[in-house]
Amino acid sequence: MVRRSGWLAVVPILFGLALCSDAALAQSMMKSELPMCKSRNLGAKIEPGAVAPVGVHQAMTLALQNRSSAACKVGGVPEIAFADKVNRPLPVHVCSNCPAYLFPVMPVEAVVLQPRQSVYLVVEYTAVAGDEGCEEAATFNMRLAKEERPLRIHLSGVRACAVVDVTPFLAKLPPNGLFPDSEAAEDAGK
């Protein structure tokens, strides 16, 4: 009898584990079966103040909203570029998912976007005072895939020069404007 009751206690646990793994497998399969988001179905806007700037380290946070009626996914780090007021590319080196002062290296994951849901991208750049040979960026261009047309966002007051760092797509932003494990968070905690 003791053995039978021991097995009776184990059966619900095994059944529960099987259900959990089936749910995880179904969610994983659903994520992989979703189409990639198309730029024509996304709206882009700048979210001011979402990531706290620190000294010369400035952050531009972009929110991309799924404007279609169906779920889709984004993943990786998009191709980005800055252009001047006549749409000439600015000589800016983009470091994708590199450790920066405002954010650490982030996990690169596919993010599922339901209709009206947003995903985020953070770009760190150094604020340049005066004229050190840098032109003001008039537009920020982002391409989700090579065959996609770029999303274009108009800018003002951004003088991005030399190197900018960009995160992968993020499902959410840090609640207090500082990314955990970043140099900025460590310095703020001192």
TAPE-V210275 format. One record per backbone hydrogen bond with DSSP energy under -1.0 kcal/mol. NH is the residue of the N-H (numbers start at 0). CO is the residue of the C=O. Records with the same first field share a line. If there is no record, write none. Layout:
NH: CO + CO
This chain:
4: 0
5: 1
6: 2
7: 3
8: 4
9: 5
10: 6
13: 9
14: 10
15: 11
16: 12
17: 13
18: 14
19: 15
20: 16
21: 17
22: 18
23: 19
24: 20
25: 21
26: 22
27: 23
28: 24
29: 25
30: 26
31: 27
32: 28
33: 29
36: 72
40: 37
41: 38
42: 64
44: 62
46: 60
49: 46
51: 176
53: 56
56: 53
57: 124
59: 122
61: 120
62: 44
63: 118
64: 42
65: 116
66: 40
71: 112
72: 34
73: 110
78: 142
80: 140
82: 138
83: 87
86: 83
89: 81
91: 89
92: 161
94: 163
96: 165
99: 102
110: 73
112: 71
115: 65
116: 113
118: 63
119: 169
120: 61
122: 59
123: 164
124: 57
126: 55
136: 157
137: 82
138: 82
139: 152
140: 80
141: 150
142: 78
147: 144
150: 141
152: 139
154: 137
163: 92
164: 123
165: 94
166: 121
168: 75
169: 119
176: 173
181: 178
183: 100
185: 181
186: 182
187: 183
188: 184
